[in-house]
Amino acid sequence: MKSPVPSRHAPGSIGLYDPQHERDSCGVGFIANLRGLGSQQLVADALQMLQNMEHRGASGCELNSGDGAGVLTALPHDFFQRIAREELHTSLPDPGLYGVAQVFLPTDPREREICKSALAHYISVQGQRLIGWRRVPTDASAADLGPTAAHSAPVIEQLLVGPAPGIDRAAFCRELLLIRKQAYHAIQQQCLRQRRMYYVCSFSSRVIVYKGQLTAGQVLPFYPDLSAADYASHLAMVHSRFSTNTFPSWDRAQPMRFMSHNGEINTLDRSGDLRLGGL
């Protein structure tokens, strides 16, 4: 008998599973150059640290469908300057004067375009400048991505945004936040079958997040960007998710935009007692 196609989203209460009992825990790591000097070696070291935390992550019945893993780095200016030149045929402003959004998008082309149009609309509304979109290279084969993770995988693109004339960096960061929030709420009001596949992993002039429903060892081979010679960072935060009661998904992987958290923090059980998780 043919197995049913796995759902993209968690079910309601069924069998021994009850969404009221969802809690999670995880492993996190951080590395930085104290002089603020970026390098590709630091990124490589961070991803090695992530792989060494494999025991803090989890897989399902498919060992190659992970519970979620990812890395946050500083925005690699030399890397994106090259990308802008080679792929978008333009140049970027100085570091800190442009932002990059790492965006999960629907696989349906029409719904994907609706999501991208919403972001473009609010970039215009906030008076900022859309530089261009870039499809993020991924390699599911090299990462040996499992069927469950592959079935629910979104399209992953990067959105590059430039500032309005005369705006300072702090004000520009606030504009990026407003763009992300307004676009999210507009998209949630759309009748889209794959609405929940839309998720902005990061949208910043400072940092960027590469993550997914991956194991600790799949992050680097899945995202070739991370091994590019000019992908340099002075800091990196890695995360390997081990969820005891929450279903894995691409958006639930960490880091979460600017931070990672160890699970079971500030969650309540039915008695109302605070439950804390440890590494």
Helices and strands as residue ranges (DSSP letters): G 19-21, E 24-32, H 40-52, G 54-56, E 69-74, H 77-87, E 99-105, H 109-125, E 129-135, H 147-151, E 155-162, H 169-188, G 195-197, E 199-204, E 207-212, H 219-222, G 224-227, E 235-243, E 267-268, E 274-275
